[in-house]
Amino acid sequence: MTGSRWSFLINPMESYNWYSQLIKPAWAPPGWLFGPVWTVLDAVIAVRYGTVFYKTFTGKLSWMVALPFAPANHHHLP
């Protein structure tokens, strides 16, 4: 694949062809499994993320525990 690392946005089939031609280990999961696994994983992460902040705002958990999960926008402040 040539060009920038964002070229998959212009031609997604080129990225698919590149990936499908890679030599993968025998233990690599089938490609169709990634969509369902990432969907479930993202849902679990979102629920746990929400749980941490709910417990922090209700006083059941120290804010120091939730601090690493806070959005990293503090570096944009003056």
C-alpha positions in Angstrom: 0.0 0.0 0.0 1.4 3.3 -1.0 0.6 6.8 0.1 -0.3 8.1 3.6 -1.5 6.0 6.4 -5.0 7.4 5.8 -5.2 6.1 2.2 -7.7 3.4 3.5 -10.3 6.2 3.6 -10.0 6.8 -0.1 -9.7 3.1 -1.2 -10.9 0.7 1.6 -10.6 -2.3 -0.8 -6.9 -1.7 -1.1 -6.5 -2.0 2.7 -8.7 -5.1 2.7 -6.6 -6.7 -0.1 -3.4 -5.8 1.7 -4.6 -7.3 5.0 -6.0 -10.4 3.4 -2.7 -11.2 1.8 -0.7 -11.1 5.1 0.6 -14.4 6.4 -1.3 -14.9 9.6 -0.6 -17.4 12.4 -2.7 -20.5 12.6 -4.3 -19.3 15.9 -5.5 -16.0 14.3 -9.3 -15.7 14.7 -11.4 -15.5 11.5 -12.1 -12.0 10.1 -15.8 -12.2 10.6 -15.3 -12.5 14.4 -13.8 -9.0 14.8 -17.1 -7.1 14.4 -19.1 -8.9 17.0 -16.2 -9.0 19.5 -15.4 -5.3 19.2 -19.1 -4.5 19.5 -19.5 -6.4 22.8 -16.1 -5.1 24.0 -17.0 -1.5 23.4 -20.4 -1.9 25.1 -18.7 -3.5 28.2 -16.1 -0.7 28.3 -18.8 2.0 28.1 -20.8 0.4 30.9 -17.7 0.1 33.1 -16.7 3.6 32.3 -20.1 4.9 33.3 -20.1 2.8 36.4 -16.8 4.4 37.6 -18.1 7.9 37.1 -21.5 7.2 38.6 -19.9 5.8 41.8 -17.5 8.8 41.9 -20.4 11.3 41.6 -22.5 9.5 44.2 -19.5 9.5 46.6 -19.1 5.7 46.6 -15.7 5.9 45.0 -12.8 8.4 45.4 -12.3 10.9 42.6 -8.7 9.8 42.5 -9.9 6.4 41.1 -11.8 8.1 38.3 -9.1 10.6 37.5 -7.2 8.4 35.0 -10.5 7.8 33.1 -11.3 11.6 32.8 -11.0 13.0 29.2 -7.5 14.2 28.5 -8.5 17.7 27.5 -6.8 19.4 30.5 -3.6 20.1 28.4 -5.7 22.5 26.2 -6.5 24.7 29.1 -4.5 28.0 29.5 
